[in-house]
Amino acid sequence: MTQTIAPRVRTLVLLLLAAACALLAGAAPASAHAALTGSDPRQGAVVDKAPAQVSLTFSESVSMDDDSLRVLDPKGKRVDDGRPSGTDGTTYSVKLHAGLPDGTYTVAYQVVSADSHPVAGAYTFSVGAPSETSVSVSGQAAGGGFVGGLYGVGRYVSYAAFAVLVGGAAFVLACWPRGSGVRAVQRFVVSGWLALTAATLLLLLLRGSYTGSGKAADIFDLSLLGEVLQTKAGAALVSRLLLLAAAALFIAVLFGAYDKREDEEKRDLTFGLAVGGSVVAAGLAATWAMSEHASVGLQAGLAMPVDVVHLIAVATWLGGLTALLVALYRGPADTPVPALAVRRFSRVAFGSVVALVATGTYQSWRQLGSWTAFTDTRYGQLLLLKIGLVAVLVGVAYFSRRWTAQLAEAVPAVAGQRTKERVTASGGRGNDKAKASEKTRASGKTRASEPTAATAKTGTAEKTAATAKTATAEKDEAAGKASGAGKASGAGKASGAGKGSGGSKRAAQLARQRAAVDAARQKRQRDSDPHRFGLRRSVLAEAGVAVVLLAVTTLLTQTEPGRTEEDAKAAGAASAATAAPSTGAVTLDMPFDTGGQNGKGVVRVELDPARVGANDLHLYVERPDGTAFDIPEVKVALTQKAKDIGPLPVAPDHITTGHWSASQVQIPMAGDWEVAVTVRTSDIDQVTLSKNAQIG
């Protein structure tokens, strides 16, 4: 059974790793978590004279250096003073040279958001009139290329290694204390520590190039490394390395002094290790929470501890699950994972899932802000995928719990069967010894009776033979005495020593062979247990889903939150609407039918010039045949639902038959406005019509 399982296990693990790598490789460069929400001059604007400075406004605070904000003329020459400064919490500006000529100028920026992710982009504005420019604004992406891909892999490895380290240690302490002496479990937890340490060092080296030029040659630039150490992300990585040193001491005690103690003595040490390990795990989780999504935005003070709990819950569940898988597949045959340990882990996993759901719900609300963000933003789509994977994982865990219950019921019967086999084997060895003794006695009696029978049958001839044998024996005895004690004390001793040495080696070899045979027999018995086999398969399936789930989680941390993305889209739409030149009056035709006599017709509304500020409104009422006619009452209201403005009432004056007008109609801001017209054709017949108009 084991020989057929092993190739399937390797194949499944390779497929899952390939799926995780495909998710990471197919991911776009790390999305900006700070979005550009405004600029002065605006994108595409044409100004009469050159501005004294260029200002950019982001959705959150960002970090800048001298090259973070550049302004280039049509020939690509830099025309700013190279000293960007923050004029507000989220607004940054750079001064321009005096006397700039007319033409199209390019504003390029590359900054680091407060949650440690690089943000880059570019746009143009013109002075006097647009012109040709040699500056290309395409390819302004940060966090991409070879360095960006390597940085993403490092992030995935660090998350996975954290889960292995924390979850494996928690599995040993809370579920299977005897597992501290199992070599496979020891290697598993130590490999998590090594991988997390190596990934942290890699991220620290890549950080400068990742947020800057993106060139591989800058990875080992010591000046960049010095700048990274002064940033929030660099401080978090250094803190993680210091906490890993404390984690190394924890591992040494867990697999050293803790393992060597008896079960009763372990209980005293378990509490201290649990407290110390929890502190180290919380500290490691905080290095992510204090430098990424949770550290900025809405309710950051609450979001950071919630994120710590979320990370520890994920690590305890997924890391403990993988530790259980290693113990089931790689644990020694004489120390199988008991059903009690599996039941304990089932309870721990259930508590982790409850904490995961509670903290994940809060984080989803905080990062999305609306139900539409689930489908309209990339962050929401990835979050839906993560929720689906968690649901699949919980479903598979249900079957694991069923196998665990069946395994617990089968354990007493299996234990009784093994005891019976040992008793039978012991009794068999005793019977063999008794049979051998009886056989020896029977042989002796046979040999003793044989001379008598022979003498009775053969007479004198046998007596002669006996006399000859006696004489021969006497001669041999005399020869032995004559040879002296020299042989007995010399060669005899040497021969005895040689036989003793060879016998001990042979005994040790036989003992090893018996131990190997016994271990193989125990392994066959363990693997032939259908309940344990089913548990191994279900746990393997859980671990496979966990690999992909961890990859999706890594992509989520690199993706712009849905709330930020929607705010950026709204700001961009408003900016484009404001910057767009006016196209003159907006005309809206709205057919109506109030249901009464002369209740059908068409209302035409004209807004001129359809821009922010004062506008002239003209309203015309016509019959279906196109002739103008009067109605008792007509009212107009303007509403912008996106910003919760309005309705703003407008009372037009009657000018002539079928014509009403209002001047100085104030529209406070650009955007998509709803124009509602109420038409009354009699004392009881009226209807309200509406259409949207883009006001720039």
Salt bridges, closest charged atoms under 4 A:
ASP67 OD1 - ARG78 NH1 2.99
ASP80 OD1 - ARG78 NE 2.92
ASP81 OD2 - ARG83 NH2 3.78
ASP115 OD2 - HIS33 ND1 2.63
ASP263 OD2 - ARG178 NH2 3.14
GLU292 OE2 - ARG155 NH1 2.90
GLU477 OE2 - LYS481 NZ 3.79
ASP518 OD1 - ARG521 NH2 2.33
ASP527 OD2 - LYS523 NZ 3.17
ASP527 OD1 - ARG526 NE 3.30
ASP527 OD1 - ARG536 NH1 2.85
GLU565 OE2 - LYS569 NZ 3.50
ASP589 OD1 - ARG604 NE 2.91
GLU622 OE2 - ARG604 NH1 3.59
ASP630 OD1 - HIS654 NE2 2.98
GLU633 OE1 - ARG680 NE 3.05
GLU674 OE2 - LYS641 NZ 3.50
ASP683 OD1 - ARG680 NH1 3.75
